[in-house]
C-alpha cells in the first residue's frame, strides 16, 4: 500500500504560479512512475505530468513549457511547479503512483487538491 497526500492548491490570478507537493508513505525510489493528473466536473481525469524512478519526464501538450515535475527522494515527495497559470488550468489535481510488485501493476491516488485560476 502507498498513501499519497497532496498539498499546495489554492486560488491564484492568471499568470501566477503555484507549487503542488505530493508526499508518499514509502520511499518513492521504489515507485516506478509518479505523476499528476487533473479533473474538472463532467470531464475525464487527464494526465498532466509524470516522472519515472530514473528521472524521465512526460508532459501533456497543454502544459509543456509552463509546468515542471520534479522529485526529492530524501523527502519522499514529488512536486509540480506550475507557472503562467491560465483559467483553463482550474481543476482538482491528483497525485498518482504506479508500482510494479511481483510482476503486477498497483495504482494509487491521493485525495486531490483544488487549483483555481481567476481571470
TORFIPA-683822 format. One record per residue (C-alpha): residue number from 1; x, y, z; residue in one letter. Coordinates in Angstrom, 1 decimal, padded with zeros to 4 digits. Layout:
! residues N
MARVO     k       px       py       pz   r
MARVO   NUM        X        Y        Z   A
...
This chain:
! residues 119
MARVO     k       px       py       pz   r
MARVO     1    000.0    000.0    000.0   X
MARVO     2    001.1    003.6   -000.8   X
MARVO     3   -000.6    006.6    000.8   X
MARVO     4   -000.3    009.9   -001.0   X
MARVO     5   -001.0    013.3    000.4   X
MARVO     6   -001.2    016.4   -001.8   X
MARVO     7   -000.9    020.0   -000.8   X
MARVO     8   -000.3    023.4   -002.3   X
MARVO     9   -003.5    024.0   -004.1   X
MARVO    10   -005.4    027.3   -003.9   X
MARVO    11   -006.7    030.4   -005.7   X
MARVO    12   -004.3    032.3   -007.9   X
MARVO    13   -004.6    035.0   -010.5   X
MARVO    14   -004.0    034.2   -014.2   X
MARVO    15   -000.3    034.4   -014.9   X
MARVO    16    000.6    033.4   -011.4   X
MARVO    17    002.4    030.4   -010.0   X
MARVO    18    001.7    027.5   -007.6   X
MARVO    19    003.7    024.5   -006.5   X
MARVO    20    001.9    021.3   -005.6   X
MARVO    21    003.5    018.7   -003.4   X
MARVO    22    002.8    015.0   -003.0   X
MARVO    23    004.3    013.1   -000.1   X
MARVO    24    004.3    009.3   -000.2   X
MARVO    25    004.2    006.9    002.7   X
MARVO    26    007.2    005.0    001.4   X
MARVO    27    010.4    005.7   -000.5   X
MARVO    28    009.5    007.0   -003.9   X
MARVO    29    012.6    005.3   -005.2   X
MARVO    30    010.6    002.1   -005.1   X
MARVO    31    007.7    003.6   -007.1   X
MARVO    32    008.0    003.0   -010.9   X
MARVO    33    006.1    006.1   -012.0   X
MARVO    34    004.6    009.1   -010.2   X
MARVO    35    002.5    011.8   -011.7   X
MARVO    36    000.0    014.5   -011.6   X
MARVO    37   -003.5    014.2   -013.1   X
MARVO    38   -006.3    016.8   -013.2   X
MARVO    39   -010.1    016.6   -013.5   X
MARVO    40   -012.9    019.1   -013.8   X
MARVO    41   -016.6    018.3   -013.3   X
MARVO    42   -018.1    016.3   -016.2   X
MARVO    43   -014.7    015.5   -017.7   X
MARVO    44   -012.3    012.6   -017.5   X
MARVO    45   -009.1    012.6   -015.4   X
MARVO    46   -006.2    013.6   -017.7   X
MARVO    47   -002.5    013.2   -017.3   X
MARVO    48   -000.6    016.4   -016.6   X
MARVO    49    002.9    015.2   -016.0   X
MARVO    50    004.7    012.0   -015.0   X
MARVO    51    008.2    011.2   -013.7   X
MARVO    52    009.8    007.7   -013.5   X
MARVO    53    012.1    006.4   -010.8   X
MARVO    54    015.0    007.0   -013.1   X
MARVO    55    014.0    010.7   -013.7   X
MARVO    56    012.4    010.6   -017.1   X
MARVO    57    009.5    013.0   -017.5   X
MARVO    58    006.5    013.4   -019.7   X
MARVO    59    004.0    016.3   -020.1   X
MARVO    60    000.6    017.0   -021.6   X
MARVO    61    000.9    019.3   -024.6   X
MARVO    62   -001.3    021.9   -022.8   X
MARVO    63    001.3    022.4   -020.0   X
MARVO    64    004.6    022.0   -021.8   X
MARVO    65    006.9    024.9   -021.1   X
MARVO    66    004.8    026.1   -018.2   X
MARVO    67    004.8    023.1   -015.7   X
MARVO    68    007.7    021.2   -014.3   X
MARVO    69    007.5    017.9   -012.4   X
MARVO    70    010.4    017.0   -010.0   X
MARVO    71    011.1    014.9   -007.0   X
MARVO    72    013.1    014.8   -003.8   X
MARVO    73    013.8    011.1   -002.9   X
MARVO    74    015.0    012.0    000.5   X
MARVO    75    011.7    013.6    001.4   X
MARVO    76    009.5    011.0   -000.5   X
MARVO    77    008.0    013.9   -002.3   X
MARVO    78    007.1    014.8   -005.9   X
MARVO    79    006.4    018.4   -006.9   X
MARVO    80    004.5    020.1   -009.7   X
MARVO    81    005.7    023.6   -010.3   X
MARVO    82    003.0    025.5   -012.3   X
MARVO    83    003.9    028.8   -013.9   X
MARVO    84    002.0    031.1   -016.2   X
MARVO    85   -001.3    029.7   -014.9   X
MARVO    86   -004.4    030.0   -017.1   X
MARVO    87   -008.1    029.8   -016.1   X
MARVO    88   -008.3    026.6   -018.1   X
MARVO    89   -005.8    025.1   -015.6   X
MARVO    90   -008.5    025.2   -013.0   X
MARVO    91   -009.2    021.6   -011.8   X
MARVO    92   -008.7    019.2   -009.0   X
MARVO    93   -005.2    017.9   -009.2   X
MARVO    94   -004.5    014.3   -008.1   X
MARVO    95   -001.2    012.7   -007.3   X
MARVO    96   -000.7    009.2   -008.7   X
MARVO    97    001.7    006.4   -008.1   X
MARVO    98    002.3    003.2   -010.1   X
MARVO    99    004.4    000.4   -008.8   X
MARVO   100    005.3   -003.0   -010.1   X
MARVO   101    005.2   -005.7   -007.5   X
MARVO   102    005.7   -009.4   -008.3   X
MARVO   103    005.1   -008.6   -012.0   X
MARVO   104    001.8   -006.8   -011.4   X
MARVO   105    001.0   -003.1   -011.5   X
MARVO   106   -000.5   -001.4   -008.5   X
MARVO   107   -002.1    002.1   -008.8   X
MARVO   108   -002.6    004.6   -006.0   X
MARVO   109   -004.2    008.0   -005.9   X
MARVO   110   -004.2    010.9   -003.5   X
MARVO   111   -007.3    012.7   -002.3   X
MARVO   112   -006.8    015.7   -004.7   X
MARVO   113   -006.1    019.4   -004.2   X
MARVO   114   -008.1    022.2   -005.8   X
MARVO   115   -006.4    024.7   -008.1   X
MARVO   116   -008.5    027.7   -009.1   X
MARVO   117   -007.1    030.3   -011.6   X
MARVO   118   -009.1    033.5   -011.8   X
MARVO   119   -009.3    035.7   -014.9   X
